[in-house]
């Protein structure tokens, strides 16, 4: 399915608009092929596997940033907004690394635990950005059919399954191994299916021209204030 996605990105020439997402997809495919090719050599397979994991962690981060910028490009004129995404991402990764260093697992090496910690941090970032997209798109009536939204939705689904599986394994142990295996596989399949469907359909005319969000920063602030008043009214404050 990931190979089909890569082919679709090439045919649609979407790799030009989303080079980081294409790089992530290509690395996923080549890493899997390389792993299968050396699966009988334990040491070499470990090198290939962890190299692929490290590359994937950073490519997911940049692919999410790419999609975030594509939708909210109108707001990057504000300096604080420009640093919002990388700032949150770096903070979450630092917290994940510190967590793994301060609370090492004796069953794994420090390197392994650190990479897994990075993966957990990026997975939280994936799910967080997905949640942010849902909120902002609902509030500001943005187009749901934009390609960046589909990319983030797929990452959010993959992250949800990954977090459930990994946190169960880390915090509880092997008791939930059947759930772990199903959650990882099912969430990945659904996520890639979402990406394939996203790029099978064309972009809306406005999105294809790179309009991004139709709101200016001033309009967004006004809209946020309006929704804040509504919430305060509901809460009776």
DRENPA-49068 format. One line per 5 residues: number of its first residue (from 1); their letters; for each residue x, y, z of N, C-alpha, C. Coordinates in Angstrom, 1 decimal, decimal comma. Each point is the difference from the previous one (the first is absolute). Layout:
! DRENPA-49068
NUM) a) X/Y/Z/X/Y/Z/X/Y/Z; ...
//
This chain:
! DRENPA-49068
1) xxxxx) 0,8/-1,2/0,0/-0,8/1,2/0,0/0,9/1,3/0,0; 1,1/-0,1/0,7/0,8/1,2/0,1/0,7/0,2/-1,4; 0,3/-1,1/-0,7/0,6/0,1/-1,3/-1,0/0,6/-1,0; -1,3/-0,4/0,1/-1,0/0,5/-0,8/-0,1/1,5/0,2; 0,1/0,4/1,3/-0,1/1,5/0,4/1,2/0,7/-0,7
6) xxxxx) 1,2/-0,5/0,1/1,1/0,6/-0,7/-0,2/0,2/-1,5; -0,5/-1,0/-0,6/-0,3/0,0/-1,4/-1,1/1,1/-0,3; -1,0/0,1/0,8/-1,0/0,9/-0,2/0,5/1,5/0,2; 0,9/0,2/0,9/0,6/1,3/0,2/0,8/0,4/-1,2; 0,7/-1,0/-0,6/0,8/0,3/-1,2/-0,9/0,3/-1,2
11) xxxxx) -1,1/-0,8/-0,2/-0,9/0,2/-1,1/-0,7/1,4/0,1; -0,4/0,3/1,2/-0,7/1,3/0,2/0,9/1,1/0,1; 1,3/-0,2/0,1/1,0/1,0/0,1/-0,1/0,7/1,4; -0,6/-0,7/1,0/-0,2/0,6/1,3/1,2/0,1/0,8; 1,1/-0,7/-0,5/1,3/0,1/0,7/0,6/1,4/0,0
16) xxxxx) -0,5/0,8/-1,0/0,5/1,3/-0,1/-0,5/0,9/1,1; -1,3/-0,2/0,3/-0,6/0,8/1,1/0,3/-0,5/1,4; 0,1/-1,4/0,1/0,3/-0,6/1,3/1,2/-0,9/-0,1; 1,2/0,6/-0,2/1,3/-0,8/-0,1/0,3/-0,8/1,3; -0,3/0,6/1,1/0,3/-0,7/1,3/-0,9/-1,2/0,2
21) xxxxx) -1,2/0,1/-0,4/-1,0/-1,1/0,1/0,4/-1,1/-1,0; 0,4/0,4/-1,2/0,5/-1,0/-1,0/1,2/-0,7/0,5; 1,0/0,8/0,6/1,2/-0,6/0,5/-0,3/-1,0/1,1; -1,0/0,3/0,9/-0,4/-0,9/1,0/-0,5/-1,3/-0,6; -0,9/0,1/-1,0/-0,6/-1,2/-0,6/1,1/-0,8/-0,7
26) xxxxx) 0,9/0,7/-0,7/1,1/-0,7/-0,7/0,9/-0,8/1,0; 0,4/0,7/1,1/0,8/-0,6/1,0/-0,7/-1,2/0,6; -1,3/0,1/0,2/-0,7/-1,2/0,6/0,1/-1,2/-0,9; -0,2/0,3/-1,3/0,0/-1,1/-1,0/1,4/-0,6/-0,1; 1,0/0,8/-0,2/1,4/-0,4/-0,2/0,5/-0,7/1,3
31) xxxxx) -0,3/0,6/1,1/0,4/-0,6/1,3/-0,6/-1,4/0,2; -1,2/-0,2/-0,4/-0,6/-1,3/0,1/0,6/-1,0/-0,9; 0,3/0,4/-1,3/0,6/-0,9/-1,0/1,4/-0,4/0,5; 0,8/1,0/0,5/1,3/-0,2/0,5/0,0/-1,0/1,2; -1,0/0,2/0,9/-0,1/-0,9/1,1/-0,3/-1,4/-0,4
36) xxxxx) -0,8/-0,2/-1,0/-0,3/-1,4/-0,5/1,2/-0,6/-0,6; 0,8/0,8/-0,7/1,1/-0,5/-0,7/1,1/-0,5/0,9; 0,1/0,6/1,2/1,1/-0,4/1,0/-0,6/-0,7/1,2; -1,2/-0,5/-0,1/-0,7/-0,5/1,2/0,8/-1,2/0,7; 0,8/-0,7/-0,8/0,7/-1,1/0,5/1,3/0,3/0,7
41) xxxxx) 0,4/1,3/-0,1/1,2/0,5/0,7/-0,4/0,9/1,1; 0,0/-0,5/1,2/-0,5/0,7/1,2/0,6/1,3/0,2; 1,3/0,1/0,0/0,7/1,2/0,3/-0,3/1,1/-1,1; 0,0/-0,4/-1,3/-0,2/0,9/-1,0/-1,5/0,5/0,0; -0,9/-1,0/0,3/-1,4/0,3/0,0/-0,3/1,1/1,1
46) xxxxx) 0,7/-0,1/1,1/-0,1/1,0/1,1/0,4/1,3/-0,4; 1,1/0,1/-0,8/0,5/1,3/-0,5/-1,0/0,6/-0,9; -0,5/-0,8/-0,9/-1,0/0,5/-1,0/-1,3/0,5/0,7; -0,4/-0,8/0,9/-1,3/0,3/0,7/0,1/1,3/0,7; 1,1/0,2/0,8/0,1/1,2/0,8/0,3/1,2/-0,8
51) xxxxx) 0,7/-0,2/-1,1/0,3/1,2/-0,9/-1,4/0,4/-0,6; -0,8/-0,9/-0,4/-1,3/0,3/-0,5/-0,9/0,7/1,0; 0,1/-0,5/1,3/-0,8/0,6/1,0/0,4/1,5/0,3; 1,3/0,2/0,1/0,5/1,4/0,2/-0,4/0,9/-1,1; 0,2/-0,4/-1,3/-0,4/0,8/-1,1/-1,5/0,3/0,0
56) xxxxx) -0,8/-1,0/0,4/-1,5/0,1/0,0/-0,4/1,1/1,0; 0,6/-0,1/1,2/-0,3/1,0/1,0/0,1/1,4/-0,4; 1,1/0,3/-0,7/0,2/1,4/-0,4/-0,8/0,4/-1,3; -0,2/-1,0/-0,9/-0,8/0,3/-1,1/-1,5/0,2/0,3; -0,5/-0,8/1,0/-1,4/0,3/0,5/-0,1/1,4/0,5
61) xxxxx) 1,0/0,4/0,8/-0,1/1,4/0,6/0,0/1,0/-1,2; 0,8/-0,1/-0,9/0,1/1,0/-1,1/-1,2/-0,1/-0,9; -0,6/-1,2/-0,2/-1,2/-0,2/-0,8/-1,2/0,7/0,6; -0,1/-0,1/1,4/-1,0/0,7/0,7/0,1/1,5/-0,1; 1,2/0,4/0,2/0,3/1,5/-0,2/-0,4/0,5/-1,4
66) xxxxx) 0,3/-0,8/-1,0/-0,3/0,3/-1,3/-1,5/0,2/-0,2; -0,8/-0,9/0,5/-1,4/0,0/-0,1/-0,6/1,2/0,8; 0,6/0,2/1,2/-0,5/1,1/0,8/0,2/1,3/-0,7; 1,2/0,2/-0,6/0,3/1,2/-0,7/-0,8/0,2/-1,2; -0,4/-1,1/-0,7/-0,8/0,1/-1,2/-1,4/0,5/0,3
71) xxxxx) -0,6/-0,4/1,1/-1,3/0,4/0,3/0,0/1,4/0,6; 0,9/0,3/0,9/0,0/1,3/0,8/1,1/0,9/-0,5; 0,3/0,0/-1,3/1,1/0,9/-0,5/-0,3/1,5/0,2; -1,3/0,3/0,0/-0,3/1,5/0,2/0,5/0,5/1,3; 0,2/-0,8/1,0/0,4/0,4/1,3/1,4/0,0/0,3
76) xxxxx) 0,8/-0,4/-1,0/1,5/-0,1/0,3/0,6/1,4/-0,2; -0,8/1,0/-0,3/0,6/1,4/0,1/0,2/0,4/1,4; -0,7/-0,6/1,0/0,2/0,3/1,4/1,1/-0,9/0,5; 1,0/0,6/0,6/1,2/-0,7/0,4/-0,3/-1,1/1,0; -0,9/0,3/1,0/-0,3/-1,0/1,1/-0,6/-1,2/-0,6
81) xxxxx) -0,9/0,2/-1,0/-0,7/-1,1/-0,6/1,0/-0,9/-0,9; 1,0/0,7/-0,6/0,9/-0,7/-0,8/0,8/-1,0/0,8; 0,3/0,3/1,3/0,8/-0,9/0,9/-0,9/-0,9/0,8; -1,3/0,1/-0,1/-0,9/-0,8/0,8/0,2/-1,5/-0,2; -0,1/-0,4/-1,2/0,1/-1,5/-0,3/1,4/-0,5/0,4
86) xxxxx) 1,1/0,5/-0,5/1,3/-0,6/0,3/0,2/0,1/1,5; -0,4/1,1/0,7/0,2/0,1/1,4/-0,7/-1,1/0,8; -1,3/-0,3/-0,4/-0,7/-1,0/0,7/0,6/-1,4/-0,3; 0,4/-0,2/-1,2/0,6/-1,2/-0,4/1,3/-0,3/0,7; 0,9/1,0/0,1/1,3/-0,2/0,7/-0,2/-0,2/1,5
91) xxxxx) -1,0/0,7/0,5/-0,3/-0,2/1,5/-0,4/-1,4/0,3; -0,9/-0,5/-0,9/-0,5/-1,4/0,3/1,0/-1,0/-0,2; 0,9/0,2/-1,0/1,1/-1,0/-0,2/1,0/0,1/1,2; 0,3/1,2/0,5/0,9/0,1/1,1/-0,5/-0,7/1,2; -1,4/0,2/0,3/-0,6/-0,6/1,1/0,0/-1,5/-0,1
96) xxxxx) -0,2/-0,5/-1,2/0,0/-1,5/-0,2/1,4/-0,5/0,2; 1,1/0,7/-0,5/1,4/-0,5/0,2/0,3/0,0/1,5; -0,3/1,1/0,7/0,2/0,1/1,5/-0,7/-1,1/0,7; -1,2/-0,3/-0,4/-0,8/-1,1/0,7/0,7/-1,3/-0,1; 0,6/-0,3/-1,2/0,6/-1,3/-0,2/1,4/0,0/0,7
101) xxxxx) 0,7/1,1/0,1/1,3/0,0/0,6/-0,2/-0,1/1,6; -1,0/0,7/0,5/-0,2/0,0/1,5/-0,7/-1,2/0,4; -0,8/-0,7/-0,9/-0,7/-1,2/0,4/0,4/-1,1/-1,0; 1,3/-0,4/0,0/0,4/-1,1/-1,0/-0,6/-1,3/0,4; -0,3/-0,8/-1,1/-0,5/-1,3/0,2/1,2/-1,0/0,0
106) xxxxx) 0,1/-0,8/1,0/1,2/-0,9/0,0/0,0/-1,1/-1,1; -1,2/-0,3/-0,6/0,0/-1,0/-1,0/0,5/0,5/-1,4; 0,3/1,3/-0,1/0,4/0,5/-1,3/1,3/0,9/0,2; 0,7/0,2/-1,0/1,2/0,9/0,0/-0,5/1,4/0,1; 0,9/0,9/0,4/-0,4/1,5/0,0/-0,3/0,5/-1,4
111) xxxxx) 0,7/-0,5/-1,0/-0,2/0,4/-1,4/-1,5/-0,4/-0,4; -0,3/-1,2/0,3/-1,3/-0,5/-0,4/-1,1/0,8/0,7; 0,1/0,2/1,3/-1,0/0,7/0,8/-0,1/1,4/-0,5; 1,1/0,7/-0,3/0,0/1,3/-0,5/-0,8/0,2/-1,3; 0,3/-1,0/-1,0/-0,7/0,1/-1,2/-1,5/-0,3/0,2
116) xxxxx) -0,3/-0,9/0,8/-1,4/-0,3/0,3/-0,7/1,2/0,7; 0,8/0,7/0,8/-0,5/1,2/0,6/-0,3/1,1/-1,0; 0,9/0,1/-0,9/-0,2/1,0/-1,1/-1,2/-0,4/-0,8; -0,2/-1,2/-0,3/-1,2/-0,5/-0,7/-1,3/0,4/0,7; 0,0/-0,2/1,4/-1,1/0,3/0,8/-0,3/1,5/-0,1
121) xxxxx) 1,1/0,8/0,1/-0,2/1,5/-0,1/-0,5/0,4/-1,3; 0,5/-0,5/-1,1/-0,5/0,3/-1,3/-1,5/-0,5/-0,2; -0,3/-1,1/0,6/-1,4/-0,5/-0,1/-0,9/0,9/0,7; 0,4/0,5/1,2/-0,8/1,0/0,7/-0,2/1,2/-0,8; 1,1/0,4/-0,7/-0,1/1,2/-0,9/-1,0/-0,2/-1,1
126) xxxxx) 0,1/-1,2/-0,6/-0,9/-0,4/-1,1/-1,5/0,2/0,5; -0,3/-0,6/1,1/-1,3/0,0/0,5/-0,4/1,4/0,4; 0,9/0,7/0,6/-0,3/1,4/0,4/-0,3/0,9/-1,2; 0,8/-0,1/-1,1/-0,2/0,8/-1,1/-1,3/-0,4/-0,7; -0,3/-1,3/0,0/-1,3/-0,5/-0,6/-1,2/0,7/0,8
131) xxxxx) 0,1/0,0/1,3/-1,1/0,6/0,8/-0,1/1,5/-0,2; 1,2/0,6/-0,2/0,0/1,5/-0,2/-0,7/0,3/-1,4; 0,3/-0,9/-1,0/-0,6/0,2/-1,3/-1,5/-0,1/0,1; -0,5/-1,0/0,7/-1,4/-0,3/0,1/-0,7/1,3/0,7; 0,6/0,5/1,0/-0,6/1,2/0,7/0,0/1,2/-0,9
136) xxxxx) 1,2/0,3/-0,6/0,1/1,2/-0,8/-0,9/-0,1/-1,3; 0,0/-1,1/-0,6/-0,8/-0,2/-1,2/-1,5/0,1/0,3; -0,4/-0,5/1,2/-1,4/0,2/0,4/-0,4/1,4/0,3; 0,9/0,7/0,7/-0,2/1,4/0,4/-0,1/0,9/-1,2; 1,0/-0,1/-0,9/0,2/0,9/-1,0/-0,6/-0,5/-1,4
141) xxxxx) -0,7/-1,1/0,1/-0,7/-0,5/-1,2/0,9/-0,1/-1,2; 1,2/-0,7/0,2/0,9/-0,2/-1,1/-0,4/-1,2/-0,8; 0,7/-0,2/-1,1/-0,4/-1,2/-0,9/0,6/-1,3/0,6; -0,9/-0,9/0,2/0,4/-1,3/0,5/0,7/-0,9/-1,1; -0,2/0,4/-1,2/0,5/-0,9/-1,1/1,4/0,4/-0,5
146) xxxxx) 0,7/0,9/0,8/1,3/0,4/-0,4/1,0/-1,2/0,3; 1,0/-0,1/-0,9/1,0/-1,1/0,2/0,7/0,1/1,3; 0,4/1,1/0,5/0,7/0,1/1,3/-0,9/-0,6/1,1; -1,3/0,3/-0,1/-0,9/-0,5/1,1/0,0/-1,6/0,0; 0,0/-0,5/-1,2/0,0/-1,5/-0,2/1,3/-0,6/0,6
151) xxxxx) 1,1/0,7/-0,3/1,3/-0,4/0,5/0,1/-0,1/1,5; -0,5/1,1/0,6/0,0/0,1/1,5/-1,0/-1,0/0,6; -1,1/-0,2/-0,7/-1,0/-1,0/0,5/0,6/-1,4/0,0; 0,7/-0,4/-1,0/0,7/-1,3/-0,1/1,0/-0,1/1,1; 0,8/1,0/0,2/1,0/0,0/1,1/-0,6/-0,1/1,4
156) xxxxx) -1,2/0,7/0,1/-0,7/-0,1/1,3/-0,5/-1,4/0,3; -0,5/-0,7/-1,0/-0,5/-1,4/0,2/1,2/-0,9/0,3; 1,0/0,1/-0,8/1,2/-0,8/0,3/0,6/0,2/1,4; 0,0/1,3/0,4/0,5/0,3/1,3/-0,9/-0,5/1,1; -1,3/0,0/-0,1/-0,9/-0,5/1,0/0,3/-1,5/0,3
161) xxxxx) 0,1/-0,8/-1,1/0,2/-1,4/0,2/1,4/-0,2/0,5; 1,0/0,7/-0,4/1,4/-0,2/0,4/0,1/0,3/1,5; -0,7/1,1/0,5/0,1/0,4/1,4/-0,7/-1,0/0,9; -1,1/-0,5/-0,5/-0,7/-1,0/0,8/0,8/-1,2/0,2; 0,6/-0,5/-1,2/0,9/-1,2/0,1/1,2/0,2/0,8
166) xxxxx) 0,7/1,1/-0,3/1,3/0,2/0,7/-0,1/0,2/1,5; -1,0/0,9/0,4/-0,1/0,3/1,4/-0,5/-1,3/0,7; -0,9/-0,8/-0,6/-0,4/-1,2/0,7/1,2/-0,9/0,2; 0,9/-0,1/-1,0/1,2/-0,9/0,1/1,0/0,6/1,1; 0,2/1,3/0,0/0,9/0,6/0,9/-0,4/0,0/1,4
171) xxxxx) -1,3/0,4/0,2/-0,5/0,2/1,3/-0,6/-1,3/0,7; -0,5/-0,9/-0,8/-0,7/-1,2/0,6/0,8/-1,3/-0,3; 0,6/-0,1/-1,2/0,8/-1,2/-0,3/-0,6/-0,8/-1,1; 0,1/-1,3/0,0/-0,4/-0,8/-1,1/-1,4/-0,5/0,1; -0,7/0,4/1,0/-1,4/-0,5/0,2/-0,9/0,3/-1,1
176) xxxxx) 0,2/1,1/-0,7/-0,9/0,5/-1,0/0,6/-0,2/-1,4; 0,9/-0,9/-0,2/0,7/-0,2/-1,3/-1,0/-0,2/-1,1; -1,1/-0,7/0,1/-1,0/-0,1/-1,1/-0,5/1,4/-0,4; -0,3/0,8/1,0/-0,5/1,3/-0,3/1,0/0,9/-0,6; 1,3/-0,2/0,4/1,1/0,8/-0,5/0,2/-0,3/-1,5
181) xxxxx) 0,0/-1,3/-0,4/0,1/-0,4/-1,4/-1,1/0,5/-0,8; -1,2/-0,1/0,4/-1,2/0,4/-0,8/0,0/1,5/-0,1; 0,3/0,8/1,1/-0,1/1,4/-0,1/1,1/0,6/-0,9; 1,2/-0,6/0,0/1,1/0,5/-0,9/-0,4/-0,2/-1,4; -0,4/-1,2/-0,4/-0,2/-0,4/-1,3/-1,3/0,8/-0,6
186) xxxxx) -1,1/-0,1/0,8/-1,2/0,6/-0,5/0,1/1,5/-0,1; 0,6/0,7/0,9/0,2/1,5/-0,1/0,8/0,4/-1,2; 1,1/-0,8/-0,2/0,9/0,3/-1,2/-0,8/-0,2/-1,3; -0,7/-1,1/-0,1/-0,8/-0,3/-1,2/-1,0/1,1/-0,3; -0,7/0,4/1,1/-1,1/1,1/-0,2/0,7/1,3/-0,4
191) xxxxx) 1,1/0,3/0,7/0,7/1,3/-0,3/0,5/0,0/-1,4; 0,6/-1,0/-0,5/0,5/0,0/-1,4/-1,2/0,0/-1,0; -1,1/-0,7/0,4/-1,2/0,0/-0,9/-0,6/1,5/-0,1; 0,1/0,7/1,1/-0,5/1,4/0,0/0,9/0,8/-0,9; 1,3/-0,2/0,0/0,9/0,7/-0,9/-0,3/-0,3/-1,5
196) xxxxx) -0,2/-1,2/-0,3/-0,3/-0,4/-1,3/-1,2/0,6/-0,5; -1,1/0,0/0,8/-1,3/0,6/-0,4/0,2/1,5/-0,2; 0,8/0,6/0,9/0,2/1,4/-0,1/0,6/0,4/-1,3; 1,0/-0,7/-0,5/0,7/0,4/-1,2/-0,6/-0,6/-1,2; -1,0/-0,9/0,1/-0,7/-0,5/-1,1/-1,0/1,1/-0,5
201) xxxxx) -0,5/0,8/0,9/-0,9/1,1/-0,4/0,8/1,3/-0,2; -0,6/0,9/-0,8/0,7/1,2/-0,3/-0,3/1,0/1,1; 0,9/1,0/0,1/-0,2/1,1/0,9/-1,1/0,9/-0,4; -0,8/0,6/1,0/-0,9/1,1/-0,4/0,7/1,1/-0,7; -0,7/0,7/-0,9/0,7/1,0/-0,8/0,7/1,1/0,8
206) xxxxx) -0,5/0,4/1,1/0,7/1,0/0,8/1,2/-0,5/0,6; -0,1/-1,2/0,6/1,2/-0,6/0,6/1,1/-0,3/-1,0; -0,4/-0,4/-1,2/1,0/-0,3/-1,0/0,8/1,2/-0,4; -0,6/1,1/0,2/0,7/1,3/-0,4/0,9/0,5/1,2; -0,1/-0,8/1,1/0,9/0,4/1,1/-0,6/1,1/0,9
211) xxxxx) -1,4/0,1/0,1/-0,6/1,1/0,7/0,2/-0,2/1,5; 0,2/-1,3/0,5/0,1/-0,3/1,4/-1,3/0,3/0,7; 0,1/0,5/1,2/-1,2/0,4/0,7/-0,5/1,4/-0,5; -1,3/0,2/-0,1/-0,6/1,2/-0,6/0,1/1,2/1,0; 0,4/-0,3/1,3/0,0/1,0/1,0/1,3/0,7/0,1
216) xxxxx) 0,0/1,3/0,2/1,2/0,8/0,3/0,3/-0,2/1,5; 1,1/0,4/0,5/0,3/-0,1/1,4/-1,0/0,8/0,9; -0,4/1,2/-0,5/-0,9/0,9/0,7/-1,4/-0,7/0,1; -0,4/-0,6/-1,2/-1,3/-0,7/0,0/0,0/-1,2/0,9; 1,1/-0,7/0,1/0,1/-1,1/0,9/-0,1/0,4/1,5
221) xxxxx) 0,7/1,1/0,3/-0,1/0,5/1,4/-1,4/0,4/0,3; -0,7/0,7/-0,9/-1,4/0,4/0,2/-0,9/-1,3/0,2; 0,3/-1,0/-0,8/-0,8/-1,2/0,0/0,2/-0,7/1,4; 1,3/-0,1/0,4/0,3/-0,6/1,3/-0,7/0,7/1,1; 0,0/1,3/0,0/-0,6/0,8/1,1/-1,5/-0,3/0,0
226) xxxxx) -0,6/-0,2/-1,2/-1,5/-0,3/-0,1/-0,3/-1,3/0,6; 0,8/-1,0/-0,3/-0,2/-1,4/0,5/0,3/0,0/1,5; 1,0/0,8/0,5/0,3/0,1/1,4/-1,2/0,5/0,8; -0,7/1,0/-0,6/-1,2/0,6/0,7/-1,1/-1,0/0,0; -0,2/-0,8/-1,0/-1,0/-1,0/-0,1/0,3/-1,1/1,1
231) xxxxx) 1,2/-0,4/0,1/0,4/-1,0/1,1/-0,3/0,5/1,4; 0,5/1,3/0,2/-0,2/0,6/1,3/-1,5/0,1/0,3; -0,8/0,3/-1,0/-1,5/0,1/0,2/-0,6/-1,4/0,4; 0,5/-1,0/-0,6/-0,5/-1,4/0,3/0,4/-0,4/1,4; 1,3/0,4/0,4/0,4/-0,3/1,3/-0,5/0,9/1,1
236) xx) -0,7/1,1/-0,4/-0,5/0,9/0,9/1,0/0,9/0,7; 1,0/0,3/-0,8/1,1/0,9/0,6/0,0/1,3/-0,7
//
